[in-house]
Amino acid sequence: MNYTLEIFRDAALSEHIERLSLSALSDAQALEQAEAVRWRCECAGRSRALVLTREDEAVVARMGSRRLSGYGD
């Protein structure tokens, strides 16, 4: 199944930074891949909001880096 991971600069989703295409057998596997991207942002010291969407346009997860309080988690 195909997924899209959109990365935004802030929790308001006002500035789109990057869009990644992911391929996974399940939502759980796609979520693991999204978490890896999230942690790369964390390790680089960048606060980001991420939205993981399935190919049928259903939102699988919304997550924010730990620095963005109140978003996702």
C-alpha positions as CSV (number, residue, x, y, z in Angstrom):
1,M,0.0,0.0,0.0
2,N,1.2,3.5,-0.7
3,Y,1.3,6.4,1.8
4,T,2.3,10.0,1.8
5,L,4.1,11.6,4.7
6,E,3.8,15.4,4.7
7,I,6.2,17.4,6.8
8,F,5.3,20.9,8.0
9,R,7.3,23.6,9.8
10,D,4.8,24.1,12.5
11,A,1.7,22.6,14.2
12,A,-0.6,25.0,12.4
13,L,0.4,23.2,9.2
14,S,0.9,26.6,7.6
15,E,4.2,25.9,5.9
16,H,4.7,22.7,3.9
17,I,8.3,21.7,3.8
18,E,8.5,18.2,2.3
19,R,6.3,15.4,1.0
20,L,7.6,11.8,1.1
21,S,6.2,8.7,-0.6
22,L,6.2,5.6,1.6
23,S,5.4,2.0,0.7
24,A,4.3,-0.5,3.4
25,L,2.3,-3.6,3.9
26,S,0.2,-2.1,6.7
27,D,-0.6,1.1,8.6
28,A,1.6,-0.1,11.4
29,Q,4.6,-0.5,9.1
30,A,4.0,2.9,7.6
31,L,3.7,4.4,11.0
32,E,7.1,2.9,12.0
33,Q,8.6,4.6,8.9
34,A,7.0,7.9,9.8
35,E,8.4,7.6,13.4
36,A,11.9,7.2,11.9
37,V,11.5,10.4,10.0
38,R,10.2,12.1,13.1
39,W,13.2,11.0,15.1
40,R,15.6,12.2,12.4
41,C,14.0,15.7,12.7
42,E,14.3,15.5,16.5
43,C,17.9,14.5,16.4
44,A,18.6,17.4,14.0
45,G,17.0,19.7,16.5
46,R,14.2,20.7,14.1
47,S,10.6,20.9,15.3
48,R,8.2,19.5,12.7
49,A,4.6,18.4,12.4
50,L,4.0,15.3,10.3
51,V,0.8,13.9,8.7
52,L,0.7,10.3,7.4
53,T,-2.0,9.6,4.8
54,R,-3.0,6.4,3.1
55,E,-3.5,6.2,-0.7
56,D,-7.3,6.3,-0.1
57,E,-6.7,9.8,1.5
58,A,-7.5,8.5,5.0
59,V,-5.2,10.1,7.6
60,V,-3.4,7.4,9.5
61,A,-1.5,9.6,12.0
62,R,-0.7,13.2,12.9
63,M,2.4,13.6,15.0
64,G,4.6,16.4,16.1
65,S,8.1,16.5,17.4
66,R,8.4,16.7,21.2
67,R,9.2,20.4,20.8
68,L,5.6,21.0,19.4
69,S,3.5,20.8,22.5
70,G,-0.1,19.7,22.1
71,Y,0.2,18.3,18.5
72,G,-0.2,14.7,17.5
73,D,1.0,12.6,20.4
